[in-house]
Amino acid sequence: MVLAAGLAIATLVGGALLNVRLPTTLFLAVWLAALGWLLPNWYVLQRRRKRRTEISAALADALDLLVACVEAGVGLNQALVRVAEEVRNISEALSAELAMVNLEIRAGTPRDRALRNLAERTGLEDIENLVSTLIQTERFGTSVGRALRVQADTLRQKRRQRAEEAAAKTTIKLVFPLVMFIFPALFVVVLGPAAIQVVKALMEMQI
């Protein structure tokens, strides 16, 4: 909002100083104000989307690390600390989110509440499923390692499906440039010499 107002005011002042016609100045002021209003929101949305994609891509690997720690006898809280440190090389965003969970737990926040906060911050369905799994295993006393391994396998399957879908979409996107640009050029290269010979032959016959 501040950027939008600043651009509008700067345009009006600049138009007055440069003796630009008032309708033109007003049009530019409105247009730049709209741009100043929309651009920051667009930037934030793009950053959020990129962050969520990064977290989603690294989550399966982080779960594998968490399973290894838990099955080695490390407590869940300490396992979260270790995973937050180890996963930094894969995803700084996921590492920061897990570090926030650890910070909240050390500050006295119940672990289930800290995990729910993680799900709310990221807004990812996979994180919500993971949090639900951890809370349920703690509540019912079931095996954390086994539940996490199932969750990790599910995430890997989803990641494989997403990769296959992306590959299929890429193939479809390539059809248009192939048809419009590459195939015509190939036809010219392959059929061009033959067409020239045919034209020459027809001209000679007419002569």
C-alpha positions as a printed NumPy array, in Angstrom:
array([[  0.   ,   0.   ,   0.   ],
       [  2.86 ,   2.371,   0.836],
       [  4.531,   1.547,  -2.486],
       [  1.28 ,   2.168,  -4.382],
       [  0.739,   5.535,  -2.707],
       [  4.368,   6.527,  -3.239],
       [  4.275,   5.72 ,  -6.943],
       [  1.005,   7.614,  -7.402],
       [  2.271,  10.708,  -5.569],
       [  5.603,  10.635,  -7.418],
       [  3.768,  10.411, -10.742],
       [  1.497,  13.347,  -9.914],
       [  4.406,  15.495,  -8.754],
       [  6.521,  14.523, -11.754],
       [  3.665,  15.253, -14.132],
       [  3.162,  18.697, -12.608],
       [  6.861,  19.539, -12.808],
       [  7.149,  18.354, -16.419],
       [  3.896,  20.035, -17.487],
       [  2.372,  16.74 , -18.598],
       [ -1.323,  16.885, -19.411],
       [ -3.487,  16.11 , -16.383],
       [ -5.438,  13.178, -17.944],
       [ -2.169,  11.513, -18.915],
       [ -0.709,  12.093, -15.465],
       [ -3.81 ,  10.691, -13.765],
       [ -3.788,   7.638, -16.018],
       [ -0.133,   6.952, -15.24 ],
       [ -0.701,   7.543, -11.524],
       [ -3.587,   5.062, -11.396],
       [ -1.692,   2.497, -13.451],
       [  1.468,   2.743, -11.333],
       [ -0.557,   2.693,  -8.101],
       [ -2.224,  -0.533,  -9.232],
       [  1.17 ,  -1.96 , -10.129],
       [  2.555,  -0.932,  -6.736],
       [ -0.396,  -2.611,  -5.05 ],
       [ -0.204,  -5.891,  -6.968],
       [  3.548,  -6.355,  -7.344],
       [  4.415,  -6.913,  -3.641],
       [  1.552,  -9.41 ,  -3.257],
       [  2.697, -11.253,  -6.362],
       [  6.275, -11.336,  -5.067],
       [  5.206, -12.699,  -1.677],
       [  3.027, -15.367,  -3.296],
       [  5.878, -16.449,  -5.562],
       [  8.299, -16.667,  -2.644],
       [  5.778, -18.643,  -0.6  ],
       [  5.113, -21.018,  -3.489],
       [  8.829, -21.561,  -4.032],
       [  9.372, -22.172,  -0.304],
       [  6.528, -24.679,  -0.117],
       [  7.823, -26.505,  -3.188],
       [ 11.295, -26.698,  -1.653],
       [  9.94 , -28.052,   1.642],
       [  7.742, -30.594,  -0.111],
       [ 10.635, -31.855,  -2.236],
       [ 12.93 , -32.339,   0.781],
       [ 10.372, -33.802,   3.178],
       [ 10.824, -37.458,   2.178],
       [ 14.6  , -37.278,   2.735],
       [ 14.049, -35.556,   6.078],
       [ 11.657, -38.319,   7.104],
       [ 14.256, -40.954,   6.218],
       [ 16.707, -39.203,   8.54 ],
       [ 14.061, -38.973,  11.251],
       [ 13.282, -42.696,  10.925],
       [ 16.989, -43.552,  11.183],
       [ 17.356, -41.47 ,  14.349],
       [ 14.225, -42.852,  16.021],
       [ 15.052, -46.47 ,  15.171],
       [ 18.556, -45.906,  16.564],
       [ 16.969, -45.123,  19.93 ],
       [ 17.144, -41.326,  19.8  ],
       [ 14.201, -39.51 ,  21.397],
       [ 11.835, -37.699,  19.058],
       [ 12.761, -34.221,  20.316],
       [ 16.471, -34.858,  19.881],
       [ 15.8  , -36.523,  16.534],
       [ 14.051, -33.365,  15.337],
       [ 17.097, -31.336,  16.389],
       [ 19.46 , -33.59 ,  14.44 ],
       [ 17.274, -33.664,  11.351],
       [ 17.007, -29.858,  11.379],
       [ 20.808, -29.696,  11.301],
       [ 21.351, -32.424,   8.706],
       [ 18.63 , -31.312,   6.301],
       [ 20.087, -27.804,   5.971],
       [ 22.158, -28.934,   2.973],
       [ 18.989, -30.172,   1.252],
       [ 16.509, -27.438,   2.147],
       [ 17.213, -24.355,   4.223],
       [ 13.473, -23.675,   4.403],
       [ 12.646, -27.059,   5.944],
       [ 15.638, -26.785,   8.266],
       [ 14.391, -23.396,   9.484],
       [ 10.883, -24.752,  10.078],
       [ 12.165, -27.716,  12.093],
       [ 14.48 , -25.412,  14.032],
       [ 11.433, -23.298,  14.906],
       [  9.68 , -26.423,  16.211],
       [ 12.697, -27.229,  18.381],
       [ 12.845, -23.645,  19.647],
       [  9.173, -23.706,  20.636],
       [  9.604, -27.028,  22.454],
       [ 12.616, -25.712,  24.382],
       [ 10.584, -22.612,  25.279],
       [  7.972, -24.816,  26.949],
       [  5.434, -25.276,  24.168],
       [  3.941, -28.795,  24.177],
       [  5.332, -30.855,  21.322],
       [  1.935, -31.504,  19.763],
       [  1.222, -27.75 ,  19.743],
       [  4.625, -26.979,  18.21 ],
       [  3.998, -29.57 ,  15.505],
       [  0.548, -28.149,  14.767],
       [  2.146, -24.714,  14.445],
       [  4.511, -26.217,  11.87 ],
       [  1.559, -27.509,   9.846],
       [ -0.191, -24.129,  10.029],
       [  2.917, -22.199,   8.942],
       [  3.682, -24.361,   5.932],
       [  0.116, -25.064,   4.834],
       [  1.253, -28.325,   3.224],
       [ -0.947, -31.413,   3.26 ],
       [  2.082, -33.701,   3.619],
       [  3.213, -31.807,   6.717],
       [ -0.305, -31.977,   8.161],
       [ -0.358, -35.751,   7.622],
       [  3.056, -36.086,   9.254],
       [  1.98 , -34.033,  12.265],
       [ -1.201, -36.085,  12.65 ],
       [  0.855, -39.286,  12.504],
       [  3.3  , -38.104,  15.178],
       [  0.522, -36.925,  17.496],
       [ -1.452, -40.153,  17.108],
       [  1.561, -42.391,  17.716],
       [  2.345, -40.455,  20.884],
       [ -1.274, -40.598,  22.037],
       [ -1.789, -44.324,  21.413],
       [  1.745, -45.476,  22.161],
       [  2.348, -47.088,  18.765],
       [  5.716, -47.407,  17.044],
       [  6.94 , -44.009,  15.875],
       [  9.577, -45.486,  13.572],
       [  7.131, -47.755,  11.767],
       [  4.583, -44.965,  11.3  ],
       [  7.254, -42.602,   9.983],
       [  8.566, -45.217,   7.559],
       [  5.077, -45.675,   6.101],
       [  4.782, -41.891,   5.794],
       [  8.17 , -41.668,   4.067],
       [  7.218, -44.387,   1.562],
       [  3.98 , -42.538,   0.79 ],
       [  5.858, -39.286,   0.208],
       [  8.323, -40.964,  -2.142],
       [  5.445, -42.387,  -4.175],
       [  3.839, -38.947,  -4.38 ],
       [  7.131, -37.389,  -5.453],
       [  7.545, -40.022,  -8.165],
       [  3.993, -39.391,  -9.393],
       [  4.595, -35.635,  -9.478],
       [  7.779, -36.173, -11.493],
       [  5.908, -38.365, -13.982],
       [  3.123, -35.78 , -14.297],
       [  5.674, -33.005, -14.863],
       [  7.385, -35.092, -17.56 ],
       [  4.04 , -35.717, -19.277],
       [  3.212, -31.999, -19.219],
       [  6.626, -31.177, -20.668],
       [  5.995, -33.573, -23.558],
       [  2.669, -31.89 , -24.306],
       [  4.263, -28.438, -24.19 ],
       [  6.86 , -29.528, -26.757],
       [  4.205, -30.458, -29.325],
       [  3.426, -26.853, -30.339],
       [  7.009, -25.714, -31.072],
       [  7.667, -28.997, -32.883],
       [  4.65 , -28.575, -35.145],
       [  5.05 , -24.834, -35.72 ],
       [  8.813, -24.453, -36.101],
       [ 10.882, -27.624, -36.242],
       [  8.788, -29.806, -38.549],
       [  8.359, -27.082, -41.234],
       [ 12.106, -26.477, -41.202],
       [ 12.746, -30.21 , -41.617],
       [ 10.303, -30.36 , -44.507],
       [ 12.117, -27.495, -46.217],
       [ 15.495, -29.178, -45.749],
       [ 14.313, -32.614, -46.86 ],
       [ 11.871, -31.696, -49.612],
       [ 13.432, -28.413, -50.741],
       [ 16.032, -29.87 , -53.156],
       [ 13.479, -32.257, -54.646],
       [ 11.   , -29.41 , -55.14 ],
       [ 13.659, -27.344, -56.907],
       [ 14.433, -30.224, -59.256],
       [ 10.741, -30.668, -60.038],
       [ 10.356, -26.955, -60.813],
       [ 13.417, -27.03 , -63.071],
       [ 12.086, -30.071, -64.904],
       [  8.718, -28.403, -65.48 ],
       [ 10.376, -25.248, -66.783],
       [ 12.517, -27.261, -69.194],
       [  9.449, -29.085, -70.464],
       [  7.723, -25.777, -71.145],
       [ 10.746, -24.54 , -73.064]])
